[in-house]
Amino acid sequence: MAESARVGIGYDIHRLVEGRRLVVGGIEIDHPKGLLGHSDADVVLHAVTDALLGAAGLPDLGDLFPDTDPKYKDADSRVLIKDAMERVRGAGFDPVNIDLIVHAEQPKLTPFKRTIGESIADLVGLPSDCVSVKAKTNEGLGPLGVADAIACSAVVMLKGRTTG
């Protein structure tokens, strides 16, 4: 049996609005605006979940947890990523590392990077030093730059066993 490696890419973006709590990477951040979405709209966990599923060759977040299904209304994305991890492991893969960039003008996320990384590591069963979290602004450009939205790009590497 030969070991195989797979890479997956995930991306998500959500609008910031009044009246919602802000959840980023499985942690709640005190901020006057939160992310708009059918679930808790956690852009980080959504991007990471799609990257995990993509690397394993599985259906994406929208296919597995559609926003047209009322049972996912206000769903906790920590529950969704745990479900996705069961599917990834069931397909014969384990995560090796996760690298992500959170794009946000406000709030400033640098003070939360370590906590976000530890949260993700715990959710997917990795040591915290295998999850890299970078926070970037959009230098005032576009909806991200004027603090109307937060986005996340994620890359995941999985290892698995294949017959060869």
Buried (B, 14 or more C-beta within 10 A) or exposed (E): EEEEEBEBEBBBBBBBBEEBEBBBBBBEBEBEBBBBBBBBBBBBBBBBBBBBBBBBEBEBBEEBBEEEEEEBEEBBBBBBBBEBBEBBBEBEBBBBBBBBBBBBBBBEBEEBBEBBBBBBBEBBEBEEEBBBBEBBBBEEEEBBBEBBBBBBBBBBBBBBEEEE
